[in-house]
Amino acid sequence: MRKPLILAAALALTLAACSDDEDPTSDESPVSETEAVEEDDSEADDAGNGEEDAAAEDGVPEPGGEEGVETPDPDPESEVIEDDEGAMLPDPGELTDAWPSDLPLPDHPSAEVVMSTSFSEPDAEILDALVSVDISFDEVQAYLDSLAEAGIDVEVTDDRTDMEPASLFVDISGDNWDGLISVVDVEVVSLAYAITIPN
């Protein structure tokens, strides 16, 4: 009777050994807490690198980089642009010194010089000015009439005062200069002067 018992015990041990070999988890070593933390840190670094790559692809500069530094615009009152042919001198708030003395601005308290520049070329001085003034087109016409009375040649080349926005284009010429005035009414009237003074 012992032999069957011994065989049964040996069979049971064999089956147990086979069961341990087939267990998928038997060969996996347990993960330590240190390894788990390192794996989490690695995943976090990968995610951060992915965000930086996406920002670079979108053209967003990284903080602290040279592209992220904002350079303030230069003060227009102090800016001087020079080249081989002359210089442009922005003078916002007042007319340039080269402005013709026989070409006055509209005589109205609201008249304001928004921008005035001069550009020197070998054969001429180019002047530009933008003036805003709170007047009607009837008053603009009165201003043009006053220029004509002062001896300035005034010719309206395009009258669009019946359109929206109302506008008027005028050729003018005076003593050793000529130019044009573009008048547009957008909330307030703006007069853009372009004057050429031959050297």
Number of C-alpha atoms within 10 A of each C-alpha: 5 7 8 9 10 11 11 12 11 12 12 11 12 12 11 11 11 10 10 13 12 10 9 8 10 9 10 7 7 7 8 8 9 8 10 11 11 11 12 11 12 12 12 12 12 11 12 12 12 12 12 14 13 12 13 12 10 9 10 13 15 12 9 8 8 9 12 11 10 7 7 6 6 8 8 11 11 10 12 11 11 12 9 8 10 14 16 17 20 23 21 17 15 15 22 18 10 12 21 18 8 13 15 12 15 21 9 11 8 13 17 18 19 16 18 22 22 24 18 19 16 10 11 13 19 20 23 21 24 21 22 20 21 16 16 12 17 9 13 17 12 13 16 21 13 15 21 16 11 13 12 18 15 19 14 13 10 12 13 13 14 9 8 10 11 15 20 20 18 17 17 22 19 18 13 10 19 17 17 21 22 16 24 21 20 11 9 13 20 23 25 20 19 20 21 21 19 13 11
